[in-house]
Amino acid sequence: LALGAFIGAVTFTGSIIAFGKLSGKYKFRLFQGAPVQFKGQHMLNAVLGIAAAFFVFGFWHSQSWMDICLVIALGFALGVLLIIPIGGADMPVVVSMLNSYSGWAAAGIGFSLNNAMLIIAGSLVGSSGAILSYIMCKAMNRSFFNVILGGFGGDATTAAAGGAVQRSVKSGSADDAAFVLGNAETVVIVPGYGLAVARAQHAVKELAQKLTDKGITVKYAIHPVAGRMPGHMNVLLAEAEVPYDQVFEMEDINGEFGQADVAIILGANDVVNPAAHTKGSAIYGMPILEAYKAKTVIVNKRSMAAGYAGLDNELFYMDKTMMVFGDAKKVVEDMGKAIE
């Protein structure tokens, strides 16, 4: 009971901090995307963890409600301290890990209540969340333990500086984008979370079909962590019945961007950010789709807001890039109409 309560408390406050960091709506320092670090942070976390373990065993022997209240209080504090040093670039892993924590909390309560169903359900959620977190870390070239312990997440100064500078971009309409697409020979489509939010996968399939009918080669480039979880984009494209032979994983498609006439990015940000190649960047070392190598890049976003990492995307400011702002589904449908 005490262990389940402790894990649940960590999950509760950790989820609040993660929500604040992801929403980007709050000015409170702890809710900002940049990591919050201070001297002795890991030592403090270790002390709180040891103290929590002490009171968990204390509750086991004494059954004192004072002990379990202290365990919960320490869990609340540790939940905050574990999440604040993690930067926005690693938030997808954090969300998945918090999901895992909630499962282990349920399993712990299941043991105390002698409820087999709760134990089984909690164990399934906990293990699947942990496995998903590990897969995402591998895809992002991150250390699983460094992310969870707050040792990774990028430099706060880099992320903050990126969003502070106002720069101009070259924007166009859906008709402009359609003209560029209609004159291309090879088009690579990069779907991202914005496509998922707009439910634009069917519109994208129709656009791709119209381009294919004109003799244009169309391919889809999938980043392993695009969207909210590994395989998110694959599921959406499969739902729209996109031909499997047009869908390529990052390792297979990156070498073809240099020969592509147009790369069209639909709601993706960090997974195509060239800053991943810049030492000191919050996403340095993360494998990306090299869309910036295409001859022309069309980017559809609702706004110039940063992605998880809180970084400006240099790709958006390149001379070869055209920004088309708006809802992904409407923009893609307008492109399709213009191509007709």
N, C-alpha and C positions, 0 to 999 in steps of 0.2 A: 504493500500500500504506500509506504513512504517513498520507495524508489519510483513508483509510478507517478506519485504526486510531484516529485522532484523533476522528473523528465517532462511532465506536463507543464510545470511552471516555466522551465527553460524554453519550451516550445511556445508558450503563450507570449511571453515578453519578446522573445526572438522574432516571432512572427509579426508583432507590432512594429518593431524596428525595420524588418525587411519590407513591410508594407509601406512605411514612410519613405524608405530609400527608393523604392520602385515607383511610387506615385509622383515624386518630384514636385508636389504641391506645397510642401511645408518648408518654412525657413528655419525651423528648429535644427540646431547643429547635428543632432544625432540622426535626423531623418534625411540628411543630405547624402548624395551618392559617394562623396569622397570618404576614404577611410578615416576613422577617428582613433588616433593612437596616442599613447602617453607612456612615459617611462615606467617600467615595472608592471606593465599590463599583463603579461603572461604569468608573472609571479603571483599577481593578485588573483588571476583566474585559478591558478593551481591551489592557492590557499583556500579560496571559496569552495573549490571542488573537494578538497580534503575535509574541510569543515562540514560540508553537506554529507559526505560519507560517514563522518563521525556521528552526526545526529541521526542518520538513517539507521545505523547500528544501535544507537541509543534508543530510538523508538522501538526497535525490534525487541530489546530487552525490557524496557520500562513501560511501553505502551502509553507514554506521556504525550498529551496533545501539544504541550509546549515544544517538544522535540519536532513533531511534524510541522508545526507552524514555522519553526526556524528553518526546517528543510525547504518548505515552500518559499519562504522569504529569500533564502540563498539561491534557490532556483530562479526566482524572478530577476535577481541581480546578475546572476551568471548568464541568463538568456540575453540580457542587454549587452554585457561586456564581451560575449562571444561574437556578436553580430556587428557591433559598431566598427571594429577594425577591418571589416571586409568591404572591399570596394564594389562599386556598382557592376563592374565587369564580371564579378563572380556571383552575383545575386541568383542567377538561375540554379547554380549548384546549391546555394544556401536554401532556396525555397524547397528544392527536392529533399535536402537533408532534414529540414524542419518537418516535412511530411513524414519522413522516416521516424523522427523523434516521436511524433504523435502516435505512430503505430506501436512503438515500444512502450510508451506511456499506457496505452490501452492494454497491452499485453501484461504489464506490471499490475494494473488494477485487476485484470482477469485472474491472475494468480491469487491475489488477496481475496477475491470473491469466489474462487474455485469455479470459475465460469469458463468452460472449455471453448465455447464459441468466441468469447472475447479474446482469449489467448490466441486462438488460431487466426482470427481476423487481424489482430494487432501485429502478430508476427509476420503475416503476409504483407501488410502495409509497411512495416518497418524494414523488412528485408528488401522489398521491391524499391523502396525509396533510397536505401543505401546503395543498391546495385545501380540504379539510375544515376545517382550522384557520381559514382565512380566512372560510369561510362561517359558522362558529360565532362568530367575532369580530364579524361584521356583525350576526348575530342578537342578540348580547349588547351591541351598541353599544359595542364595545371597539376600540381601535386595535391592529391585528395586531402591529406592531413594538413598541409599548409593552408589550404582554403578554409577548412573547418575550424582550424585553430587561429585563424585571423592573420596568418603569416604572409598571405598573398592578397592581391587586390589592387595593386598599382599605387602610383604616387599621387597623393592628394593634390599636389601643386600642378601636376600635369593635367589632371582632369579638370580642375577648376579653371586653369588658364585657358583651356580649349574653349570653354563656353563663354568666356568673358569678352572675346574679340568679335566685333560685328564686321562681317565681310559680305561682299556682294556675290550673288550667284546668277547664272544664266538660266532663266526660266522660260518655259514655253507652254503651249496648249496641247491638248490631246490631238488636235489636227496636225500640229507641227511634228509631234512624235510619230503619228501615223505616216506622214510623208517620209520621214527618215526610215521607218521600218519597211515601207513599201519599196524603197530603193536599195534595200540590203540584200545580200545573198545568204548570209548566215546570221541568225539571231540566237542569242543565249538569254533565257529568262531566268532570273534569280528571285525566287519567291521568299518572302519573309513574314514576320508576324503581322505586318500591316495587311497582307493578303488574307491571313486567317481571320483577322478582326472584321474585315469587310465582306468575308465570305465570297471572295472574288474568283475562286478556283474554276468555276464553270465558265465565267466570262473569259478567263485567261485561256481555257481550252478552246473556246470558240475563236478567239483572236489568233491563237496558234494555228488552228485549222485553216483560217482564211489566208494566213501567210504561207502555209504549206501548199494550198491550192494555187498560189501564185508562183510556186516553184522555189520558195525560200526555205532553206534548211532551218529548222527550229529545234533547239535543245533546252533542257531544263537543268540548271545547276543547283544541287542541294548541299547545303552546309549541314553537318551532323547535328549542330545545336541551334539551327534556325527555328524560330518559333518559341514555344515554351518547353519543349522536351525533344529528345532525339526521336527522329522519325515523324515529327509533326507535319512537315511539308509533304513527305511521302504519302501519308494518310490522306491529306487533302487532295493531292493530285490523283491518287487512286480513286477517291470518291468521284472526281470529275471524269474518270475513265481516260486519263491521259495515257497514251501508249507507253508501255514500260521501256521500250527501246529508245525513247526520247529523254528519259530521266537518267542523269548521271550524278554520281557522288563526287565530292570535292576533288579527290585524288585523280579521278579520271577526266575531269573537265578542265582543271586549271591550265593544263598545257594547251588548250584550244582557245582560250580567251584572246590570245595574241592574233589569231587568224579571224576572229569574229568581227563582222562589220558593226554589229550593235549588241550591246548588253543592256537588257532592260531589267532594272531592279525594282521590285514591287514590295515596298514596306520593310526592306532589310536595311540594317545600319552597321552595327559592330562587325558582322560577319563579312563585310566587304570593305572595312576600314583599313587603308594602307598604313595607318599608325601602328598596326601590329608588327610592322617591320622596323619601327623606330625604337631604339633602346631607351628605356626610361618611361615609355608609354604605359598606361594602365593595362593595355591589352598586349603588351610586347610578348612575342613568342606564340600567340594564339594563331593557329592556322586559319587562313581566310580564303574566300573565293577571290581570285585575282581579276575581278571585273574591270579594274582600272587599266588593264592592258588592251581592252577592246578599242577599236577605232573610234567608236562613238558610244557614249553611255547615257541612257535615259533612266532617270531616277524618279519614281513616284513615291511621295510621302505626303502626309497631311500638313506637316510643317517642318521647320528646320530643327525641331527638338532633338536632343541627343538620345542615344540609345542607353542600354544598361550601364555602360562604362562612363557615361557623362562626358564623352569626348566629342569634339568637332570631327567631322569626317572630311579629310582632305579631298576625297573623291568628288564631293559635291561642288568643290570650288575649281575643279580643273576646267580648262577651256573646252575640252571635248564633251563635257557633261551638260545635259539639259535636265533641269528640274521641272517636273510636272506635278503641281500640288493638287491635292484633292483626295476624295475617297477612292480607294483602289478599284472597287467594282465599277463605279461610274466612269472613272478615267479609262479603264480598259474597255468598257462598252463603247465609249465615245471613240476610242481608237479604232475599234472594229467597224463602227459605222463609217468612219472617215476612209478606211481602207476599201470598203465596198464602192 
